[in-house]
Amino acid sequence: MTVEWYGEKVIAEYKNRRKKFLKACGMAGEALAVMNQPPHIDTGASINAKTHKLIGDDRVEIIAPLFYDVYLEQLSGERRYGIMAKTLDELPEVMYKLERQYFG
């Protein structure tokens, strides 16, 4: 029995799935940052200012210009409890679900 190996197709499919996974993680991070933003606090950044961008082949950066986070963390010293800190705590669970969805 012979099995043909289509290595280039397998690698291309993996890269395609990885890109979709990273984009989904970026969009999930944006959504979490929006949900974690208290409605009564003016952060200086609208919901539309939150976005994400792919960096290389294996990284996504969530961009949410939130001066409120910096202000809170400066007040509290070492304790993190800003909007993006909360988002960072919630995102791994979402990423795990997305990883199972895209990679099985």
Backbone atoms as SQL, in Angstrom:
CREATE TABLE atoms (id INTEGER PRIMARY KEY, chain TEXT, resi INTEGER, resn TEXT, atom TEXT, x REAL, y REAL, z REAL);
INSERT INTO atoms VALUES
  (1, 'A', 1, 'MET', 'N', 0.841, -1.181, 0.000),
  (2, 'A', 1, 'MET', 'CA', 0.000, 0.000, 0.000),
  (3, 'A', 1, 'MET', 'C', 0.888, 1.247, 0.000),
  (4, 'A', 2, 'THR', 'N', 0.547, 2.163, -0.836),
  (5, 'A', 2, 'THR', 'CA', 1.308, 3.416, -0.917),
  (6, 'A', 2, 'THR', 'C', 0.420, 4.583, -0.512),
  (7, 'A', 3, 'VAL', 'N', 1.020, 5.476, 0.213),
  (8, 'A', 3, 'VAL', 'CA', 0.307, 6.685, 0.620),
  (9, 'A', 3, 'VAL', 'C', 1.073, 7.872, 0.063),
  (10, 'A', 4, 'GLU', 'N', 0.350, 8.728, -0.627),
  (11, 'A', 4, 'GLU', 'CA', 0.995, 9.925, -1.158),
  (12, 'A', 4, 'GLU', 'C', 0.904, 11.047, -0.134),
  (13, 'A', 5, 'TRP', 'N', 1.991, 11.749, 0.016),
  (14, 'A', 5, 'TRP', 'CA', 2.053, 12.840, 0.983),
  (15, 'A', 5, 'TRP', 'C', 2.068, 14.164, 0.232),
  (16, 'A', 6, 'TYR', 'N', 1.079, 14.959, 0.484),
  (17, 'A', 6, 'TYR', 'CA', 0.995, 16.278, -0.131),
  (18, 'A', 6, 'TYR', 'C', 1.392, 17.322, 0.908),
  (19, 'A', 7, 'GLY', 'N', 2.670, 17.369, 1.189),
  (20, 'A', 7, 'GLY', 'CA', 3.183, 18.234, 2.249),
  (21, 'A', 7, 'GLY', 'C', 2.854, 19.693, 2.071),
  (22, 'A', 8, 'GLU', 'N', 2.976, 20.199, 0.854),
  (23, 'A', 8, 'GLU', 'CA', 2.715, 21.617, 0.616),
  (24, 'A', 8, 'GLU', 'C', 1.250, 21.954, 0.879),
  (25, 'A', 9, 'LYS', 'N', 0.352, 21.054, 0.499),
  (26, 'A', 9, 'LYS', 'CA', -1.074, 21.289, 0.736),
  (27, 'A', 9, 'LYS', 'C', -1.400, 21.260, 2.230),
  (28, 'A', 10, 'VAL', 'N', -0.766, 20.340, 2.941),
  (29, 'A', 10, 'VAL', 'CA', -0.991, 20.238, 4.385),
  (30, 'A', 10, 'VAL', 'C', -0.500, 21.503, 5.086),
  (31, 'A', 11, 'ILE', 'N', 0.680, 21.953, 4.719),
  (32, 'A', 11, 'ILE', 'CA', 1.239, 23.162, 5.335),
  (33, 'A', 11, 'ILE', 'C', 0.395, 24.382, 4.980),
  (34, 'A', 12, 'ALA', 'N', -0.043, 24.474, 3.729),
  (35, 'A', 12, 'ALA', 'CA', -0.886, 25.598, 3.317),
  (36, 'A', 12, 'ALA', 'C', -2.209, 25.595, 4.088),
  (37, 'A', 13, 'GLU', 'N', -2.803, 24.430, 4.281),
  (38, 'A', 13, 'GLU', 'CA', -4.058, 24.330, 5.034),
  (39, 'A', 13, 'GLU', 'C', -3.844, 24.735, 6.494),
  (40, 'A', 14, 'TYR', 'N', -2.731, 24.299, 7.086),
  (41, 'A', 14, 'TYR', 'CA', -2.422, 24.672, 8.467),
  (42, 'A', 14, 'TYR', 'C', -2.258, 26.183, 8.607),
  (43, 'A', 15, 'LYS', 'N', -1.514, 26.797, 7.679),
  (44, 'A', 15, 'LYS', 'CA', -1.301, 28.246, 7.737),
  (45, 'A', 15, 'LYS', 'C', -2.611, 29.000, 7.582),
  (46, 'A', 16, 'ASN', 'N', -3.481, 28.504, 6.714),
  (47, 'A', 16, 'ASN', 'CA', -4.784, 29.118, 6.516),
  (48, 'A', 16, 'ASN', 'C', -5.619, 29.052, 7.802),
  (49, 'A', 17, 'ARG', 'N', -5.625, 27.890, 8.432),
  (50, 'A', 17, 'ARG', 'CA', -6.375, 27.740, 9.692),
  (51, 'A', 17, 'ARG', 'C', -5.787, 28.601, 10.803),
  (52, 'A', 18, 'ARG', 'N', -4.465, 28.670, 10.840),
  (53, 'A', 18, 'ARG', 'CA', -3.814, 29.488, 11.875),
  (54, 'A', 18, 'ARG', 'C', -4.180, 30.954, 11.702),
  (55, 'A', 19, 'LYS', 'N', -4.205, 31.426, 10.451),
  (56, 'A', 19, 'LYS', 'CA', -4.567, 32.818, 10.201),
  (57, 'A', 19, 'LYS', 'C', -6.009, 33.092, 10.618),
  (58, 'A', 20, 'LYS', 'N', -6.920, 32.173, 10.298),
  (59, 'A', 20, 'LYS', 'CA', -8.319, 32.336, 10.701),
  (60, 'A', 20, 'LYS', 'C', -8.446, 32.318, 12.220),
  (61, 'A', 21, 'PHE', 'N', -7.691, 31.423, 12.866),
  (62, 'A', 21, 'PHE', 'CA', -7.704, 31.333, 14.331),
  (63, 'A', 21, 'PHE', 'C', -7.234, 32.642, 14.960),
  (64, 'A', 22, 'LEU', 'N', -6.130, 33.192, 14.457),
  (65, 'A', 22, 'LEU', 'CA', -5.597, 34.437, 15.005),
  (66, 'A', 22, 'LEU', 'C', -6.570, 35.591, 14.800),
  (67, 'A', 23, 'LYS', 'N', -7.207, 35.652, 13.625),
  (68, 'A', 23, 'LYS', 'CA', -8.192, 36.712, 13.382),
  (69, 'A', 23, 'LYS', 'C', -9.371, 36.581, 14.336),
  (70, 'A', 24, 'ALA', 'N', -9.826, 35.349, 14.562),
  (71, 'A', 24, 'ALA', 'CA', -10.943, 35.122, 15.487),
  (72, 'A', 24, 'ALA', 'C', -10.555, 35.517, 16.907),
  (73, 'A', 25, 'CYS', 'N', -9.305, 35.229, 17.309),
  (74, 'A', 25, 'CYS', 'CA', -8.834, 35.624, 18.640),
  (75, 'A', 25, 'CYS', 'C', -8.780, 37.144, 18.763),
  (76, 'A', 26, 'GLY', 'N', -8.340, 37.815, 17.713),
  (77, 'A', 26, 'GLY', 'CA', -8.296, 39.282, 17.721),
  (78, 'A', 26, 'GLY', 'C', -9.686, 39.883, 17.857),
  (79, 'A', 27, 'MET', 'N', -10.642, 39.338, 17.108),
  (80, 'A', 27, 'MET', 'CA', -12.014, 39.853, 17.196),
  (81, 'A', 27, 'MET', 'C', -12.620, 39.563, 18.565),
  (82, 'A', 28, 'ALA', 'N', -12.305, 38.395, 19.135),
  (83, 'A', 28, 'ALA', 'CA', -12.803, 38.072, 20.472),
  (84, 'A', 28, 'ALA', 'C', -12.204, 39.019, 21.510),
  (85, 'A', 29, 'GLY', 'N', -10.927, 39.322, 21.375),
  (86, 'A', 29, 'GLY', 'CA', -10.280, 40.266, 22.289),
  (87, 'A', 29, 'GLY', 'C', -10.889, 41.660, 22.204),
  (88, 'A', 30, 'GLU', 'N', -11.194, 42.100, 20.982),
  (89, 'A', 30, 'GLU', 'CA', -11.868, 43.391, 20.808),
  (90, 'A', 30, 'GLU', 'C', -13.212, 43.396, 21.527),
  (91, 'A', 31, 'ALA', 'N', -13.983, 42.328, 21.302),
  (92, 'A', 31, 'ALA', 'CA', -15.317, 42.235, 21.909),
  (93, 'A', 31, 'ALA', 'C', -15.234, 42.226, 23.431),
  (94, 'A', 32, 'LEU', 'N', -14.279, 41.486, 23.980),
  (95, 'A', 32, 'LEU', 'CA', -14.117, 41.454, 25.441),
  (96, 'A', 32, 'LEU', 'C', -13.722, 42.822, 25.984),
  (97, 'A', 33, 'ALA', 'N', -12.840, 43.519, 25.267),
  (98, 'A', 33, 'ALA', 'CA', -12.426, 44.855, 25.717),
  (99, 'A', 33, 'ALA', 'C', -13.612, 45.814, 25.723),
  (100, 'A', 34, 'VAL', 'N', -14.468, 45.693, 24.722),
  (101, 'A', 34, 'VAL', 'CA', -15.668, 46.541, 24.671),
  (102, 'A', 34, 'VAL', 'C', -16.601, 46.201, 25.830),
  (103, 'A', 35, 'MET', 'N', -16.805, 44.895, 26.081),
  (104, 'A', 35, 'MET', 'CA', -17.720, 44.485, 27.162),
  (105, 'A', 35, 'MET', 'C', -17.172, 44.850, 28.537),
  (106, 'A', 36, 'ASN', 'N', -15.849, 44.856, 28.688),
  (107, 'A', 36, 'ASN', 'CA', -15.247, 45.172, 29.979),
  (108, 'A', 36, 'ASN', 'C', -15.159, 46.670, 30.238),
  (109, 'A', 37, 'GLN', 'N', -15.435, 47.473, 29.227),
  (110, 'A', 37, 'GLN', 'CA', -15.368, 48.929, 29.390),
  (111, 'A', 37, 'GLN', 'C', -16.630, 49.413, 30.088),
  (112, 'A', 38, 'PRO', 'N', -16.507, 49.949, 31.280),
  (113, 'A', 38, 'PRO', 'CA', -17.693, 50.446, 31.975),
  (114, 'A', 38, 'PRO', 'C', -18.351, 51.574, 31.186),
  (115, 'A', 39, 'PRO', 'N', -19.653, 51.548, 31.038),
  (116, 'A', 39, 'PRO', 'CA', -20.327, 52.549, 30.216),
  (117, 'A', 39, 'PRO', 'C', -20.293, 53.959, 30.800),
  (118, 'A', 40, 'HIS', 'N', -20.105, 54.083, 32.099),
  (119, 'A', 40, 'HIS', 'CA', -20.174, 55.400, 32.721),
  (120, 'A', 40, 'HIS', 'C', -18.823, 56.102, 32.802),
  (121, 'A', 41, 'ILE', 'N', -17.773, 55.484, 32.296),
  (122, 'A', 41, 'ILE', 'CA', -16.443, 56.077, 32.385),
  (123, 'A', 41, 'ILE', 'C', -15.982, 56.489, 30.998),
  (124, 'A', 42, 'ASP', 'N', -15.567, 57.734, 30.852),
  (125, 'A', 42, 'ASP', 'CA', -15.055, 58.208, 29.579),
  (126, 'A', 42, 'ASP', 'C', -13.599, 57.808, 29.472),
  (127, 'A', 43, 'THR', 'N', -13.301, 56.867, 28.611),
  (128, 'A', 43, 'THR', 'CA', -11.927, 56.379, 28.480),
  (129, 'A', 43, 'THR', 'C', -11.139, 57.137, 27.437),
  (130, 'A', 44, 'GLY', 'N', -11.796, 57.997, 26.704),
  (131, 'A', 44, 'GLY', 'CA', -11.096, 58.709, 25.651),
  (132, 'A', 44, 'GLY', 'C', -10.978, 57.894, 24.373),
  (133, 'A', 45, 'ALA', 'N', -11.514, 56.690, 24.365),
  (134, 'A', 45, 'ALA', 'CA', -11.452, 55.835, 23.175),
  (135, 'A', 45, 'ALA', 'C', -12.826, 55.225, 22.954),
  (136, 'A', 46, 'SER', 'N', -13.341, 55.413, 21.768),
  (137, 'A', 46, 'SER', 'CA', -14.660, 54.855, 21.480),
  (138, 'A', 46, 'SER', 'C', -14.552, 53.363, 21.202),
  (139, 'A', 47, 'ILE', 'N', -15.692, 52.712, 21.121),
  (140, 'A', 47, 'ILE', 'CA', -15.730, 51.291, 20.793),
  (141, 'A', 47, 'ILE', 'C', -15.087, 51.057, 19.432),
  (142, 'A', 48, 'ASN', 'N', -15.252, 52.012, 18.516),
  (143, 'A', 48, 'ASN', 'CA', -14.687, 51.865, 17.175),
  (144, 'A', 48, 'ASN', 'C', -13.165, 51.927, 17.162),
  (145, 'A', 49, 'ALA', 'N', -12.556, 52.450, 18.220),
  (146, 'A', 49, 'ALA', 'CA', -11.098, 52.557, 18.257),
  (147, 'A', 49, 'ALA', 'C', -10.436, 51.220, 18.556),
  (148, 'A', 50, 'LYS', 'N', -11.197, 50.251, 19.008),
  (149, 'A', 50, 'LYS', 'CA', -10.627, 48.949, 19.327),
  (150, 'A', 50, 'LYS', 'C', -10.518, 48.117, 18.048),
  (151, 'A', 51, 'THR', 'N', -9.351, 47.550, 17.840),
  (152, 'A', 51, 'THR', 'CA', -9.122, 46.764, 16.631),
  (153, 'A', 51, 'THR', 'C', -8.042, 45.731, 16.907),
  (154, 'A', 52, 'HIS', 'N', -7.658, 45.000, 15.882),
  (155, 'A', 52, 'HIS', 'CA', -6.567, 44.043, 16.019),
  (156, 'A', 52, 'HIS', 'C', -5.787, 44.004, 14.721),
  (157, 'A', 53, 'LYS', 'N', -4.544, 43.523, 14.800),
  (158, 'A', 53, 'LYS', 'CA', -3.751, 43.355, 13.581),
  (159, 'A', 53, 'LYS', 'C', -2.844, 42.144, 13.747),
  (160, 'A', 54, 'LEU', 'N', -2.648, 41.463, 12.639),
  (161, 'A', 54, 'LEU', 'CA', -1.772, 40.295, 12.634),
  (162, 'A', 54, 'LEU', 'C', -0.329, 40.772, 12.587),
  (163, 'A', 55, 'ILE', 'N', 0.515, 40.119, 13.371),
  (164, 'A', 55, 'ILE', 'CA', 1.940, 40.427, 13.383),
  (165, 'A', 55, 'ILE', 'C', 2.661, 39.136, 13.006),
  (166, 'A', 56, 'GLY', 'N', 3.217, 39.122, 11.837),
  (167, 'A', 56, 'GLY', 'CA', 3.869, 37.909, 11.359),
  (168, 'A', 56, 'GLY', 'C', 2.844, 36.819, 11.101),
  (169, 'A', 57, 'ASP', 'N', 3.302, 35.579, 11.200),
  (170, 'A', 57, 'ASP', 'CA', 2.429, 34.433, 10.933),
  (171, 'A', 57, 'ASP', 'C', 1.822, 33.826, 12.188),
  (172, 'A', 58, 'ASP', 'N', 2.297, 34.240, 13.351),
  (173, 'A', 58, 'ASP', 'CA', 1.877, 33.512, 14.552),
  (174, 'A', 58, 'ASP', 'C', 1.500, 34.402, 15.727),
  (175, 'A', 59, 'ARG', 'N', 1.098, 35.653, 15.435),
  (176, 'A', 59, 'ARG', 'CA', 0.782, 36.554, 16.538),
  (177, 'A', 59, 'ARG', 'C', -0.285, 37.555, 16.121),
  (178, 'A', 60, 'VAL', 'N', -1.173, 37.872, 17.050),
  (179, 'A', 60, 'VAL', 'CA', -2.174, 38.909, 16.817),
  (180, 'A', 60, 'VAL', 'C', -2.078, 39.917, 17.961),
  (181, 'A', 61, 'GLU', 'N', -2.200, 41.177, 17.624),
  (182, 'A', 61, 'GLU', 'CA', -2.139, 42.238, 18.629),
  (183, 'A', 61, 'GLU', 'C', -3.511, 42.886, 18.725),
  (184, 'A', 62, 'ILE', 'N', -4.040, 42.948, 19.932),
  (185, 'A', 62, 'ILE', 'CA', -5.323, 43.604, 20.171),
  (186, 'A', 62, 'ILE', 'C', -5.025, 45.043, 20.553),
  (187, 'A', 63, 'ILE', 'N', -5.593, 45.966, 19.812),
  (188, 'A', 63, 'ILE', 'CA', -5.309, 47.383, 20.014),
  (189, 'A', 63, 'ILE', 'C', -6.547, 48.039, 20.619),
  (190, 'A', 64, 'ALA', 'N', -6.405, 48.508, 21.827),
  (191, 'A', 64, 'ALA', 'CA', -7.502, 49.185, 22.512),
  (192, 'A', 64, 'ALA', 'C', -6.904, 50.332, 23.314),
  (193, 'A', 65, 'PRO', 'N', -6.869, 51.525, 22.760),
  (194, 'A', 65, 'PRO', 'CA', -6.227, 52.655, 23.443),
  (195, 'A', 65, 'PRO', 'C', -7.050, 53.103, 24.652),
  (196, 'A', 66, 'LEU', 'N', -6.744, 52.553, 25.797),
  (197, 'A', 66, 'LEU', 'CA', -7.546, 52.823, 26.994),
  (198, 'A', 66, 'LEU', 'C', -6.694, 53.499, 28.059),
  (199, 'A', 67, 'PHE', 'N', -6.794, 54.795, 28.137),
  (200, 'A', 67, 'PHE', 'CA', -6.043, 55.552, 29.135),
  (201, 'A', 67, 'PHE', 'C', -6.538, 55.211, 30.546),
  (202, 'A', 68, 'TYR', 'N', -7.772, 54.779, 30.643),
  (203, 'A', 68, 'TYR', 'CA', -8.374, 54.396, 31.914),
  (204, 'A', 68, 'TYR', 'C', -7.593, 53.261, 32.572),
  (205, 'A', 69, 'ASP', 'N', -7.150, 52.289, 31.776),
  (206, 'A', 69, 'ASP', 'CA', -6.353, 51.179, 32.296),
  (207, 'A', 69, 'ASP', 'C', -5.079, 51.676, 32.957),
  (208, 'A', 70, 'VAL', 'N', -4.366, 52.542, 32.268),
  (209, 'A', 70, 'VAL', 'CA', -3.101, 53.068, 32.784),
  (210, 'A', 70, 'VAL', 'C', -3.353, 53.840, 34.069),
  (211, 'A', 71, 'TYR', 'N', -4.403, 54.629, 34.100),
  (212, 'A', 71, 'TYR', 'CA', -4.760, 55.407, 35.282),
  (213, 'A', 71, 'TYR', 'C', -5.033, 54.494, 36.472),
  (214, 'A', 72, 'LEU', 'N', -5.831, 53.433, 36.258),
  (215, 'A', 72, 'LEU', 'CA', -6.154, 52.509, 37.347),
  (216, 'A', 72, 'LEU', 'C', -4.912, 51.813, 37.872),
  (217, 'A', 73, 'GLU', 'N', -4.053, 51.368, 36.966),
  (218, 'A', 73, 'GLU', 'CA', -2.880, 50.618, 37.397),
  (219, 'A', 73, 'GLU', 'C', -1.853, 51.517, 38.064),
  (220, 'A', 74, 'GLN', 'N', -1.820, 52.791, 37.701),
  (221, 'A', 74, 'GLN', 'CA', -0.930, 53.718, 38.395),
  (222, 'A', 74, 'GLN', 'C', -1.433, 53.974, 39.814),
  (223, 'A', 75, 'LEU', 'N', -2.752, 54.046, 39.976),
  (224, 'A', 75, 'LEU', 'CA', -3.321, 54.262, 41.306),
  (225, 'A', 75, 'LEU', 'C', -3.107, 53.064, 42.216),
  (226, 'A', 76, 'SER', 'N', -3.227, 51.876, 41.641),
  (227, 'A', 76, 'SER', 'CA', -3.214, 50.676, 42.465),
  (228, 'A', 76, 'SER', 'C', -1.815, 50.139, 42.727),
  (229, 'A', 77, 'GLY', 'N', -0.820, 50.657, 42.047),
  (230, 'A', 77, 'GLY', 'CA', 0.525, 50.138, 42.230),
  (231, 'A', 77, 'GLY', 'C', 0.733, 48.877, 41.407),
  (232, 'A', 78, 'GLU', 'N', 0.868, 47.721, 42.072),
  (233, 'A', 78, 'GLU', 'CA', 1.165, 46.481, 41.355),
  (234, 'A', 78, 'GLU', 'C', -0.084, 45.718, 40.954),
  (235, 'A', 79, 'ARG', 'N', -1.198, 46.021, 41.539),
  (236, 'A', 79, 'ARG', 'CA', -2.424, 45.263, 41.267),
  (237, 'A', 79, 'ARG', 'C', -3.009, 45.641, 39.910),
  (238, 'A', 80, 'ARG', 'N', -3.313, 44.641, 39.081),
  (239, 'A', 80, 'ARG', 'CA', -3.874, 44.889, 37.757),
  (240, 'A', 80, 'ARG', 'C', -5.377, 44.679, 37.809),
  (241, 'A', 81, 'TYR', 'N', -6.135, 45.667, 37.458),
  (242, 'A', 81, 'TYR', 'CA', -7.570, 45.441, 37.329),
  (243, 'A', 81, 'TYR', 'C', -8.195, 46.386, 36.317),
  (244, 'A', 82, 'GLY', 'N', -7.437, 46.772, 35.325),
  (245, 'A', 82, 'GLY', 'CA', -7.962, 47.604, 34.256),
  (246, 'A', 82, 'GLY', 'C', -8.744, 46.768, 33.257),
  (247, 'A', 83, 'ILE', 'N', -9.266, 47.427, 32.252),
  (248, 'A', 83, 'ILE', 'CA', -10.095, 46.771, 31.238),
  (249, 'A', 83, 'ILE', 'C', -9.296, 45.703, 30.496),
  (250, 'A', 84, 'MET', 'N', -8.091, 46.030, 30.070),
  (251, 'A', 84, 'MET', 'CA', -7.308, 45.057, 29.307),
  (252, 'A', 84, 'MET', 'C', -6.764, 43.954, 30.200),
  (253, 'A', 85, 'ALA', 'N', -6.539, 44.223, 31.474),
  (254, 'A', 85, 'ALA', 'CA', -6.122, 43.161, 32.384),
  (255, 'A', 85, 'ALA', 'C', -7.239, 42.133, 32.532),
  (256, 'A', 86, 'LYS', 'N', -8.462, 42.621, 32.654),
  (257, 'A', 86, 'LYS', 'CA', -9.614, 41.719, 32.742),
  (258, 'A', 86, 'LYS', 'C', -9.781, 40.951, 31.434),
  (259, 'A', 87, 'THR', 'N', -9.597, 41.630, 30.324),
  (260, 'A', 87, 'THR', 'CA', -9.687, 40.983, 29.013),
  (261, 'A', 87, 'THR', 'C', -8.628, 39.895, 28.894),
  (262, 'A', 88, 'LEU', 'N', -7.417, 40.188, 29.346),
  (263, 'A', 88, 'LEU', 'CA', -6.324, 39.221, 29.297),
  (264, 'A', 88, 'LEU', 'C', -6.632, 37.989, 30.143),
  (265, 'A', 89, 'ASP', 'N', -7.334, 38.178, 31.247),
  (266, 'A', 89, 'ASP', 'CA', -7.715, 37.042, 32.092),
  (267, 'A', 89, 'ASP', 'C', -8.812, 36.196, 31.459),
  (268, 'A', 90, 'GLU', 'N', -9.707, 36.819, 30.686),
  (269, 'A', 90, 'GLU', 'CA', -10.842, 36.105, 30.094),
  (270, 'A', 90, 'GLU', 'C', -10.517, 35.475, 28.748),
  (271, 'A', 91, 'LEU', 'N', -9.537, 36.008, 28.045),
  (272, 'A', 91, 'LEU', 'CA', -9.255, 35.581, 26.675),
  (273, 'A', 91, 'LEU', 'C', -8.762, 34.136, 26.530),
  (274, 'A', 92, 'PRO', 'N', -7.928, 33.601, 27.425),
  (275, 'A', 92, 'PRO', 'CA', -7.462, 32.223, 27.226),
  (276, 'A', 92, 'PRO', 'C', -8.580, 31.184, 27.111),
  (277, 'A', 93, 'GLU', 'N', -9.648, 31.346, 27.856),
  (278, 'A', 93, 'GLU', 'CA', -10.767, 30.413, 27.760),
  (279, 'A', 93, 'GLU', 'C', -11.416, 30.475, 26.376),
  (280, 'A', 94, 'VAL', 'N', -11.569, 31.681, 25.861),
  (281, 'A', 94, 'VAL', 'CA', -12.138, 31.854, 24.522),
  (282, 'A', 94, 'VAL', 'C', -11.192, 31.285, 23.471),
  (283, 'A', 95, 'MET', 'N', -9.895, 31.522, 23.659),
  (284, 'A', 95, 'MET', 'CA', -8.906, 31.005, 22.710),
  (285, 'A', 95, 'MET', 'C', -8.906, 29.479, 22.690),
  (286, 'A', 96, 'TYR', 'N', -9.084, 28.857, 23.838),
  (287, 'A', 96, 'TYR', 'CA', -9.140, 27.398, 23.910),
  (288, 'A', 96, 'TYR', 'C', -10.306, 26.864, 23.068),
  (289, 'A', 97, 'LYS', 'N', -11.465, 27.518, 23.195),
  (290, 'A', 97, 'LYS', 'CA', -12.630, 27.102, 22.406),
  (291, 'A', 97, 'LYS', 'C', -12.396, 27.305, 20.917),
  (292, 'A', 98, 'LEU', 'N', -11.787, 28.435, 20.564),
  (293, 'A', 98, 'LEU', 'CA', -11.500, 28.706, 19.155),
  (294, 'A', 98, 'LEU', 'C', -10.456, 27.724, 18.606),
  (295, 'A', 99, 'GLU', 'N', -9.494, 27.373, 19.428),
  (296, 'A', 99, 'GLU', 'CA', -8.473, 26.411, 19.013),
  (297, 'A', 99, 'GLU', 'C', -9.099, 25.064, 18.690),
  (298, 'A', 100, 'ARG', 'N', -10.020, 24.634, 19.514),
  (299, 'A', 100, 'ARG', 'CA', -10.717, 23.369, 19.250),
  (300, 'A', 100, 'ARG', 'C', -11.560, 23.477, 17.996),
  (301, 'A', 101, 'GLN', 'N', -12.165, 24.636, 17.768),
  (302, 'A', 101, 'GLN', 'CA', -13.006, 24.832, 16.594),
  (303, 'A', 101, 'GLN', 'C', -12.180, 24.770, 15.304),
  (304, 'A', 102, 'TYR', 'N', -10.996, 25.419, 15.297),
  (305, 'A', 102, 'TYR', 'CA', -10.206, 25.507, 14.068),
  (306, 'A', 102, 'TYR', 'C', -9.258, 24.328, 13.861),
  (307, 'A', 103, 'PHE', 'N', -8.797, 23.716, 14.947),
  (308, 'A', 103, 'PHE', 'CA', -7.799, 22.662, 14.802),
  (309, 'A', 103, 'PHE', 'C', -8.273, 21.289, 15.274),
  (310, 'A', 104, 'GLY', 'N', -9.481, 21.232, 15.809),
  (311, 'A', 104, 'GLY', 'CA', -10.044, 19.948, 16.213),
  (312, 'A', 104, 'GLY', 'C', -9.605, 19.455, 17.547);
